Amino acid sequence: MFMKNTKNLYRLVIKYGQKCLLLATMGILLLALISCGDNKGGGYGSASGESFEWKMVTTWPKDFPGLGTGANNLAEVIEKMSGGRLTVKVYGAGELVGAFESFDAVSRGTAEMGHGAAYYWKGKAPAAQFFAAVPFGLTAQEMNGWIYHGGGLELWERVYNDFNLVPLAAGNTGVQMGGWFTKEIKSIADLKGLKMRIPGLGGEVLNRLGGEQISLPGGEIFAALELGTIDATEWVGPYNDLAFGFYKAAKFYYYPGWHEPGTTLETFVNKEALAALPEDLQSIVRIAAQAANMDMLADFTARNNQALNTLINEHNVQLRRFPNDVLKEFARVTEEILKEESLRDELSKEIYDSFITFRKQADTWHEISELAYLNARKNNLK
Ligand code: CA
């Protein structure tokens, strides 16, 4: 039975390509989980015919490329994997609740799940920021290593437990861009008085260097930049930024995204709602989130460079690299802030220690693997 299913799944893979490979792999995993459950005398509740209708509130405009579509993808995968026993209706920001109300809405059960980025909740849980993006922190590959196999997820669960939520990684943007500026940044002095939309710890770095951090959900940034309410903004990278049209309001596009080197997007699930599902549906929610996590990174990786070409060649965007001394200051202040964050409470210290230890290990290993390879490829191919 298992072999036959596997064969059929691989036939589908050949027919429909990569997306199916993902679904097929997840199918095999689920079959394995279900058969293990049977061997132990049941307990996975796969026979339950009960169906569930969930709502997902998101911090993104509805269907927004990359992020909103990532949330849609998660809902679709859950529905397909469950054979329709668990359906998830996705709401864009403002449709059911405002972008930044999503966390509370799921916490109190207005919706069963949400889709966002953990640094949006820093006002409620400062330690949450470590699970989205840390300036000079982990890349996408490293974040996944830390979350899934480095103790990160367990720490994240402890932070969200106080809010009646279960967090899961559900997407990653890869390295972001440094942002859109109406004037050039040639030295630290150019940051003085600069009003920039930038979330999380990166925003705190800007504050300490004389700038002003502004928090705005995605849907409100363009108007603020065009009106001059803000002087600069970061969002994600070329694929997303092109869709928002920031090039119409600011000409200078800076790299690298020192403040968000591999931002993890999240889904947060109401604890009781998750516990009320039969165990096979709970597994589906978890595995679908892993699949969505990988798919979003693949989406960004496939589309960013095309979008960058369009920005440069069709919209005359000026690409700029942050000067070294500016990056050095960003790094110095980041380390100062991270140390302070670690002193907030015991759990923050534990998260900081775990994160910094993982970063050191990743840094050492990647010096002779990812970094060495990318340099070798760049320097030796004609
Ligand atoms: Ca960003």
Residues whose N, C-alpha, C, O or C-beta is under 5 A from the ligand:
A	BS01	CA	Q176 E234 W235 V236 E260
